[in-house]
Amino acid sequence: MKPVLVWDIPTRLFHWLMAASFLGAWLSSESDQWLSAHAFCGYLLLGLIGFRLIWGFAGGYYARFSSFLHSPLSGLAYVRQMVAGKAKRYIGHNPAGSQAIFLLLILGLAVTVTGIFTLSGEEQQASFGIRLSVSLGRMFKEGHEAVAGLMLLVVVGHIAGVAVESYLHKENLARSMITGLKAASVDEPISRPYRLVSLILALAVVAFGIWWFFYALHQPIEKALGLQEGAISKPNVAFVGEKLADNARWREECGSCHIAFHPNLLPERSWRKLMAGQEHHFGADLGLDAPTNQALLTFLVTNAAERSNREAAFKINRSLKPEATPLRITETPYWIKKHREIPEADWRLPSVKSRANCGACHQDAEAGTFEDGAMQMPR
């Protein structure tokens, strides 16, 4: 027995990058502000799985799928042998470990695809030319979370199996996935390092990270949303859906006193009630003539929440009871739930002052898109 190279460099690099991308995606999954990092980890995971599928046929001996094709029954039998302390030692993947690898590849592919569909629906990102409705996006999100939870269980089981086998065979399997070396007899197959492939894989990951964080996410919001240069002072929006409908007269009339709240943030019945009572508009008389009032009403009704395929519009409208006719966005149940954890002191900050000052946190409030990645809490 002597130390031999079992795990080639690309296999080891893939293993740790996949672990890091899954961990990063899991840790960034609960915050809208971390959506760009979450999506980056997901796309990286998808690319890594694509590489591993190729490497499973073109890689070194122990990296090829043909070297660890074991049936599920043999995997279960190996688990029972491990529990009994009589499991056979394998130089490459054992039957239980092989099942974990195939499961992780399948689940990883499922979690990334459902994640793409979730972004295509909820964020209207249109990845790979796919754009779904928000309701479909929410369905895929539920599946995405379920698959991610199942994948976490497999990861935990895989780590437990590595720990048990390391104890039974008195060897550090985790370290061997770092060094690539395991004790083996001289007649066992030996892997090649494949340094060039490793370099290409590492450079591809670095290039993708640079492109994602220093180009794709650092486009000026004005350019991304088709607004005038300088309309929004802060840069960087993670995801941009289709540009929302605009109207010069609406921006002039409604934006002269406050932010021009986009029609998709309230249902049609709310806009009709607001425009019908323009003489008593929150203590002010708008003084609109009949043609202007009708023109504004037409734009507001045409683009109201019921007719919008945006996440904010969908969730605001869904949170309202049929008989509810809110006149303020801040009165909607969805808005209240979404902002419930913001301390009262934050609303009194000089840069905020009012709950109606959406632009204090949402960089794209003027555009009405309210992208998750374009949100930044004031200090």
DRENLUM-65940 format. One line per 4 residues: number of its first residue (from 1); for each residue x, y, z of C-alpha. Coordinates in pm, 1 decimal, always signed. Layout:
NUM> X:Y:Z | ...
# end
This chain:
1> +0.0:+0.0:+0.0 | +120.2:+348.5:-86.1 | -35.4:+694.6:-143.1 | -164.2:+723.6:-498.9
5> -356.8:+996.7:-680.8 | -720.6:+890.8:-683.3 | -911.5:+1217.7:-716.6 | -789.2:+1433.1:-1004.5
9> -776.7:+1810.0:-961.2 | -1092.4:+1891.7:-1167.4 | -1295.4:+1645.7:-957.2 | -1170.5:+1799.4:-633.4
13> -1226.0:+2152.6:-762.1 | -1578.4:+2064.4:-869.5 | -1652.3:+1903.3:-531.9 | -1557.5:+2203.9:-321.2
17> -1702.5:+2461.5:-560.1 | -2033.4:+2274.8:-561.7 | -2032.7:+2261.9:-181.3 | -1953.8:+2635.1:-162.8
21> -2221.0:+2731.2:-417.5 | -2488.8:+2527.9:-238.2 | -2390.8:+2671.2:+99.4 | -2386.9:+3024.8:-41.0
25> -2727.1:+2977.4:-202.1 | -2872.5:+2840.3:+121.4 | -2735.8:+3123.4:+336.6 | -2859.0:+3392.9:+95.8
29> -3203.8:+3243.2:+37.2 | -3398.9:+3434.9:+302.0 | -3318.0:+3794.9:+212.8 | -3438.0:+3990.3:-91.1
33> -3127.7:+4206.5:-69.3 | -2908.4:+3899.8:-122.0 | -3101.8:+3779.2:-425.3 | -2821.0:+3863.8:-667.3
37> -2573.2:+3652.5:-465.1 | -2830.5:+3373.8:-434.4 | -2885.9:+3368.4:-810.8 | -2510.5:+3377.2:-876.0
41> -2464.2:+3066.6:-661.4 | -2749.9:+2897.1:-846.6 | -2611.4:+2970.3:-1192.7 | -2266.0:+2863.9:-1076.2
45> -2410.6:+2537.3:-945.4 | -2582.4:+2475.6:-1279.1 | -2257.8:+2533.6:-1468.9 | -2065.5:+2305.2:-1234.8
49> -2319.4:+2026.7:-1280.4 | -2285.8:+2067.1:-1657.4 | -1908.8:+2028.4:-1622.5 | -1943.4:+1722.1:-1397.4
53> -2173.3:+1549.5:-1645.2 | -1906.9:+1592.9:-1912.1 | -1626.4:+1495.6:-1674.8 | -1817.5:+1182.8:-1580.2
57> -1736.7:+1050.6:-1925.9 | -1412.5:+1231.1:-2011.0 | -1238.6:+1248.5:-1672.6 | -996.4:+1028.2:-1487.2
61> -1070.2:+667.2:-1397.3 | -1228.8:+733.9:-1057.6 | -1420.4:+1039.5:-1183.6 | -1599.3:+847.4:-1458.5
65> -1952.9:+731.8:-1388.4 | -1861.5:+385.7:-1514.2 | -1627.2:+338.8:-1216.9 | -1900.0:+380.7:-956.5
69> -2218.7:+249.7:-1112.0 | -2387.1:+72.6:-822.1 | -2752.2:-14.3:-783.0 | -2965.9:+149.7:-512.7
73> -2998.8:-191.1:-342.6 | -2622.3:-226.0:-318.5 | -2610.7:+125.3:-172.2 | -2860.9:+29.5:+98.5
77> -2670.3:-292.6:+166.2 | -2350.4:-90.7:+209.7 | -2522.4:+138.4:+461.2 | -2626.7:-166.7:+664.7
81> -2268.3:-295.1:+650.2 | -2142.2:+43.3:+773.7 | -2384.7:+34.0:+1066.4 | -2260.3:-314.6:+1149.6
85> -1899.3:-198.1:+1119.5 | -1823.1:-447.8:+839.9 | -1826.1:-224.7:+531.6 | -1573.6:-301.8:+260.6
89> -1317.9:-32.4:+180.6 | -1328.5:+115.6:-168.9 | -1050.9:+314.7:-333.5 | -1305.0:+516.7:-530.5
93> -1668.5:+582.7:-448.5 | -1843.3:+316.9:-241.6 | -2199.4:+207.5:-333.9 | -2367.1:+441.9:-82.7
97> -2146.1:+735.0:-182.2 | -2220.4:+677.0:-550.0 | -2593.9:+700.4:-481.5 | -2537.6:+1028.9:-297.6
101> -2341.8:+1168.4:-594.1 | -2609.0:+1081.3:-847.9 | -2880.4:+1214.0:-617.3 | -2694.7:+1541.9:-564.0
105> -2646.7:+1588.4:-938.2 | -3014.5:+1521.9:-1008.5 | -3136.8:+1738.4:-721.2 | -2886.2:+2011.3:-806.4
109> -3016.5:+2019.4:-1162.2 | -3375.9:+2029.5:-1035.1 | -3309.3:+2306.2:-781.8 | -3133.7:+2527.8:-1037.6
113> -3397.9:+2480.0:-1308.1 | -3684.1:+2553.9:-1067.2 | -3484.4:+2856.1:-946.8 | -3457.2:+2987.0:-1302.9
117> -3832.5:+2943.5:-1349.4 | -3891.0:+3122.0:-1017.7 | -3684.9:+3420.7:-1133.3 | -3861.3:+3414.9:-1468.7
121> -4197.2:+3443.0:-1294.0 | -4148.9:+3648.0:-978.1 | -3868.6:+3870.9:-1109.3 | -3965.4:+3861.8:-1479.5
125> -3596.9:+3808.3:-1550.5 | -3657.8:+3600.7:-1866.5 | -3350.2:+3381.8:-1823.6 | -3278.5:+3190.2:-2144.6
129> -3573.5:+3368.8:-2305.2 | -3826.7:+3223.3:-2058.0 | -4081.8:+3456.7:-1899.5 | -4364.4:+3313.8:-1687.8
133> -4654.3:+3463.6:-1496.2 | -4602.1:+3556.7:-1132.1 | -4845.2:+3286.3:-1020.7 | -4648.7:+3020.5:-1210.3
137> -4328.6:+3163.2:-1066.0 | -4469.0:+3118.4:-715.7 | -4554.4:+2754.5:-791.1 | -4199.7:+2690.4:-906.6
141> -4071.2:+2868.0:-596.5 | -4252.0:+2619.5:-373.5 | -4098.8:+2333.3:-570.9 | -3759.9:+2507.0:-559.8
145> -3770.0:+2528.2:-179.8 | -3885.7:+2166.6:-145.3 | -3605.9:+2033.8:-368.0 | -3350.0:+2250.2:-186.0
149> -3463.2:+2103.4:+146.8 | -3434.9:+1750.4:+9.7 | -3089.7:+1828.9:-127.7 | -2981.5:+1952.7:+214.7
153> -3088.7:+1620.2:+367.2 | -2879.5:+1430.8:+111.0 | -2581.9:+1658.4:+185.3 | -2615.2:+1591.1:+558.8
157> -2641.1:+1217.0:+491.7 | -2335.4:+1232.7:+265.8 | -2129.1:+1412.4:+531.2 | -2241.1:+1162.3:+795.4
161> -2144.2:+874.1:+567.4 | -1799.8:+1024.0:+508.8 | -1748.5:+1061.9:+883.1 | -1855.6:+703.6:+959.6
165> -1645.3:+551.9:+683.1 | -1344.9:+759.3:+785.4 | -1379.2:+618.8:+1136.2 | -1427.0:+257.8:+1021.9
169> -1132.0:+253.4:+782.8 | -906.2:+482.0:+986.8 | -852.2:+732.7:+705.2 | -949.6:+1095.3:+652.6
173> -1173.9:+1092.5:+344.4 | -1230.3:+1468.3:+357.6 | -856.5:+1528.6:+345.2 | -821.6:+1292.0:+50.3
177> -1068.7:+1512.6:-139.8 | -824.3:+1799.4:-77.8 | -497.4:+1621.1:-155.6 | -641.8:+1368.6:-399.0
181> -435.2:+1092.4:-236.0 | -547.4:+763.1:-84.0 | -357.0:+455.8:+25.5 | -384.5:+185.9:-241.8
185> -199.8:-117.5:-370.2 | +40.2:-79.1:-659.3 | -194.5:-254.4:-903.6 | -482.6:-4.6:-854.6
189> -550.2:+246.0:-1136.9 | -390.6:+588.1:-1084.8 | -548.2:+919.1:-1194.7 | -376.3:+1196.4:-1384.1
193> -385.3:+1551.9:-1238.7 | -541.2:+1716.9:-1550.1 | -389.8:+2052.1:-1457.8 | -492.7:+2227.9:-1780.6
197> -857.7:+2127.6:-1737.3 | -841.3:+2246.4:-1377.2 | -698.4:+2582.1:-1482.8 | -970.8:+2628.6:-1745.5
201> -1242.5:+2541.5:-1492.0 | -1099.4:+2778.8:-1229.4 | -1062.6:+3063.4:-1482.1 | -1418.5:+3009.2:-1604.5
205> -1554.0:+3038.3:-1248.4 | -1348.8:+3352.3:-1178.0 | -1450.0:+3508.9:-1510.6 | -1817.1:+3439.3:-1439.3
209> -1788.0:+3595.5:-1093.9 | -1618.2:+3906.7:-1233.7 | -1877.1:+3940.3:-1508.4 | -2166.9:+3890.3:-1266.2
213> -2063.7:+4122.2:-984.6 | -1867.1:+4385.4:-1176.4 | -2064.6:+4410.6:-1499.9 | -2408.9:+4247.3:-1500.9
217> -2506.4:+4396.0:-1163.3 | -2335.1:+4731.0:-1214.4 | -2529.4:+4867.3:-1506.1 | -2686.8:+5203.7:-1431.3
221> -3051.9:+5160.6:-1342.8 | -3142.8:+5440.9:-1581.0 | -3008.1:+5241.6:-1875.5 | -3159.8:+4915.9:-1756.7
225> -3505.8:+5065.8:-1709.7 | -3494.8:+5303.6:-2003.8 | -3509.9:+5619.0:-1790.4 | -3333.8:+5949.6:-1841.7
229> -2975.7:+5964.6:-1723.2 | -2965.8:+6093.2:-1366.0 | -3326.2:+5993.1:-1290.9 | -3196.9:+5753.8:-1027.9
233> -2883.4:+5846.1:-840.0 | -2775.1:+5504.7:-714.4 | -2647.1:+5234.3:-951.5 | -2694.1:+4860.4:-969.7
237> -3009.6:+4658.8:-1001.2 | -2993.2:+4281.4:-991.7 | -3285.4:+4186.8:-1213.8 | -3490.6:+4390.3:-1454.3
241> -3815.6:+4273.9:-1605.1 | -4002.0:+4431.7:-1892.8 | -4024.0:+4808.7:-1880.8 | -4354.0:+4924.2:-1732.7
245> -4598.2:+5145.6:-1915.8 | -4529.5:+5518.1:-1881.4 | -4726.8:+5834.3:-1946.2 | -4590.4:+6188.6:-1963.7
249> -4911.6:+6354.3:-1843.2 | -4935.3:+6115.0:-1548.3 | -4576.5:+6185.8:-1444.8 | -4631.3:+6560.8:-1476.9
253> -4956.6:+6575.9:-1282.6 | -4897.3:+6307.1:-1018.2 | -4525.8:+6362.0:-984.9 | -4550.7:+6735.2:-920.9
257> -4634.8:+6687.3:-551.9 | -4498.1:+6342.0:-467.7 | -4349.5:+6035.3:-633.0 | -4565.6:+5920.8:-923.4
261> -4686.5:+5590.3:-783.1 | -4717.9:+5345.8:-1067.6 | -5072.9:+5220.8:-1141.4 | -4971.7:+4857.5:-1085.8
265> -4943.3:+4921.4:-712.2 | -5321.2:+4951.7:-655.2 | -5627.3:+4779.1:-806.2 | -5859.6:+4945.7:-1055.6
269> -6130.9:+5016.7:-797.9 | -5884.1:+5218.9:-589.3 | -5779.9:+5438.3:-883.1 | -6142.5:+5498.9:-981.3
273> -6227.6:+5609.5:-628.8 | -5919.4:+5832.9:-608.3 | -5993.2:+6005.4:-938.0 | -6363.5:+6038.0:-859.6
277> -6271.4:+6228.6:-543.0 | -5999.6:+6449.2:-689.5 | -6147.3:+6757.0:-520.1 | -6063.9:+6600.6:-182.7
281> -5733.4:+6431.8:-260.9 | -5590.2:+6382.3:+89.4 | -5685.9:+6736.4:+187.0 | -5606.2:+6899.0:-149.3
285> -5800.1:+6980.4:-463.8 | -5618.2:+6848.9:-770.8 | -5804.1:+7092.2:-994.0 | -5797.5:+6866.1:-1298.3
289> -6024.8:+6941.9:-1590.4 | -6246.9:+6664.5:-1722.1 | -6026.4:+6560.7:-2022.4 | -5712.7:+6542.9:-1804.2
293> -5896.2:+6351.0:-1533.3 | -6025.1:+6102.5:-1789.4 | -5684.5:+6062.1:-1955.2 | -5518.5:+5991.5:-1621.2
297> -5795.1:+5753.3:-1518.4 | -5761.1:+5559.6:-1844.4 | -5386.4:+5517.0:-1791.1 | -5430.8:+5418.5:-1425.9
301> -5706.0:+5166.1:-1492.7 | -5533.3:+5013.7:-1795.5 | -5220.1:+4944.3:-1592.1 | -5375.7:+4864.6:-1253.3
305> -5257.2:+4576.7:-1032.8 | -5504.8:+4325.7:-1179.2 | -5351.6:+4369.8:-1525.1 | -4985.1:+4371.3:-1427.4
309> -4746.4:+4077.6:-1440.3 | -4512.5:+4216.2:-1175.2 | -4436.8:+4062.5:-837.2 | -4535.1:+4367.5:-629.4
313> -4862.3:+4414.0:-819.1 | -4952.2:+4046.2:-791.7 | -4885.2:+4026.7:-418.1 | -5056.2:+4356.9:-334.8
317> -5367.9:+4259.9:-529.1 | -5372.8:+3908.4:-384.4 | -5353.3:+4043.2:-29.4 | -5669.6:+4251.8:-68.9
321> -6019.2:+4132.7:+6.5 | -6263.8:+4183.8:-284.8 | -6450.8:+4456.0:-95.7 | -6134.9:+4642.7:+10.0
325> -6060.4:+4967.1:-173.0 | -5739.1:+5112.2:-26.1 | -5646.6:+5465.8:-124.9 | -5290.6:+5437.3:-0.4
329> -5038.9:+5168.3:-94.5 | -4923.8:+5167.6:+268.1 | -5273.3:+5050.0:+369.4 | -5250.8:+4724.4:+173.3
333> -5194.5:+4406.8:+379.6 | -4897.7:+4303.8:+166.9 | -4719.9:+4637.3:+217.6 | -4785.4:+4621.5:+593.1
337> -4654.6:+4263.2:+617.8 | -4347.2:+4338.7:+407.8 | -4249.8:+4640.1:+620.6 | -4355.0:+4514.9:+964.5
341> -3998.3:+4454.4:+1087.2 | -3870.7:+4803.7:+1007.6 | -3815.0:+4991.4:+1336.6 | -4024.5:+5301.6:+1390.5
345> -3705.5:+5505.8:+1430.5 | -3609.3:+5425.6:+1071.0 | -3923.3:+5594.3:+941.1 | -3814.8:+5913.0:+1117.7
349> -3470.2:+5924.2:+956.7 | -3400.4:+6251.6:+769.0 | -3361.8:+6053.1:+445.5 | -3702.2:+5885.7:+493.4
353> -3946.3:+6101.4:+697.1 | -4255.6:+5926.7:+559.8 | -4385.0:+5579.8:+477.0 | -4478.9:+5718.5:+136.7
357> -4115.7:+5795.8:+54.5 | -4053.1:+5471.0:-135.5 | -3742.3:+5610.6:-302.1 | -3559.0:+5619.7:+31.6
361> -3506.9:+5243.9:+8.3 | -3614.7:+5141.2:-340.8 | -3377.5:+5276.0:-602.4 | -3626.6:+5203.3:-880.3
365> -3936.2:+5345.1:-709.9 | -3982.2:+5605.4:-984.3 | -3995.7:+5325.9:-1241.2 | -4248.3:+5132.6:-1031.7
369> -4064.1:+4802.6:-1073.1 | -3950.0:+4756.4:-710.4 | -3688.1:+4495.7:-794.4 | -3552.1:+4305.0:-494.8
373> -3194.8:+4378.6:-594.1 | -3260.4:+4753.3:-620.5 | -3340.2:+4786.7:-249.8 | -3101.8:+4940.1:-1.9
377> -3192.7:+5028.3:+354.8 | -3088.5:+5381.4:+456.3 | -2854.0:+5439.5:+746.3
# end
